[in-house]
């Protein structure tokens, strides 16, 4: 799969990469190359199937239909 990413250089000199089509999928690196490698890993983790019974801090993930 191909994803468009946005690369910005932060004030600290690090490169920040976001994936607009995957909300919250963001990573960074000291170089553009490192940032792109890191975002590949972030995308893979983002796309992994979730466990429906996953406990998040003090709650649980649930699904409701309205």
Contact map, one row per residue, 1 for C-alpha under 8 A:
111000000000000000000000000000000000000000000000000000000000000000
111100000000000000000000000000000000000000000000000000000000000000
111110000000000000101000000000000000000000000000000000000000000000
011111000000000000111000000000000000000000000000000000000000000000
001111100000000011110000000000000000000000000000000000000000000000
000111110000000011110000000000000000000000000000000000000000000000
000011111000001111000000000000010000000000000000000000000000000000
000001111100001110000000000000000000000000000000000000000000000000
000000111111111100000000000000000000000000000000000000000000000000
000000011111111100000000000000000000000000000000000000000000000000
000000001111110000000000000000000000000000000000000000000000000000
000000001111110000000000000000000000000000000000000000000000000000
000000001111111000000000000001000000000000000000000000000000000000
000000001111111100000000000111100000000000000000000000000000000000
000000111100111110000000000111110010000000000000000000000000000000
000000111100011111000000011110000010000000000000000000000000000000
000011110000001111100000011100000011001000000000000000000000000000
000011100000000111110001111000000000001000000000000000000000000000
001111000000000011111111110000000000000000000000000000000000000000
000111000000000001111110100000000000000000000000000000000000000000
001100000000000000111110000000000000000000000000000000000000000000
000000000000000000111111100000000000000000000100000000000000000000
000000000000000000111111100000000000000000000000000000000000000000
000000000000000001100111110000000000000000000000000000000000000000
000000000000000001110111111000000000001001100100000000000000000000
000000000000000111100001111100000000001001000000000000000000000000
000000000000000111000000111110000010011001000000000000000000000000
000000000000011110000000011111000111011000000000000000000000000000
000000000000011100000000001111111111010000000000000000000000000000
000000000000111000000000000111110110000000000000000000000000000000
000000000000011000000000000011111110000000000000000000000000000000
000000100000001000000000000011111111000000000000000000000000000000
000000000000000000000000000010111111100000000000000000000000000000
000000000000000000000000000111111111110000000000000000000000000000
000000000000001110000000001111111111111000000000000000000000000000
000000000000000010000000000110011111111100000000000000000000000000
000000000000000000000000000000001111111110000000000000000000000000
000000000000000000000000001110000111111111000000000000000000000000
000000000000000011000000111100000011111111100000000000000000000000
000000000000000000000000000000000001111111110000000000000000000000
000000000000000000000000000000000000111111111000000000000000000000
000000000000000000000000111000000000011111111100000000000000000000
000000000000000000000000100000000000001111111110000000000000000000
000000000000000000000000000000000000000111111111000000000000000000
000000000000000000000000000000000000000011111111000000000000000000
000000000000000000000100100000000000000001111111000000000000000000
000000000000000000000000000000000000000000111111100000000000000000
000000000000000000000000000000000000000000011111110000000000000000
000000000000000000000000000000000000000000000011111000000000000000
000000000000000000000000000000000000000000000001111101000000000000
000000000000000000000000000000000000000000000000111111000000000000
000000000000000000000000000000000000000000000000011111000000110000
000000000000000000000000000000000000000000000000001111100001110000
000000000000000000000000000000000000000000000000011111110001100000
000000000000000000000000000000000000000000000000000011111111100000
000000000000000000000000000000000000000000000000000001111111100000
000000000000000000000000000000000000000000000000000000111110000000
000000000000000000000000000000000000000000000000000000111111000000
000000000000000000000000000000000000000000000000000000111111100000
000000000000000000000000000000000000000000000000000011110111110000
000000000000000000000000000000000000000000000000000111110011111000
000000000000000000000000000000000000000000000000000110000001111100
000000000000000000000000000000000000000000000000000000000000111110
000000000000000000000000000000000000000000000000000000000000011111
000000000000000000000000000000000000000000000000000000000000001111
000000000000000000000000000000000000000000000000000000000000000111
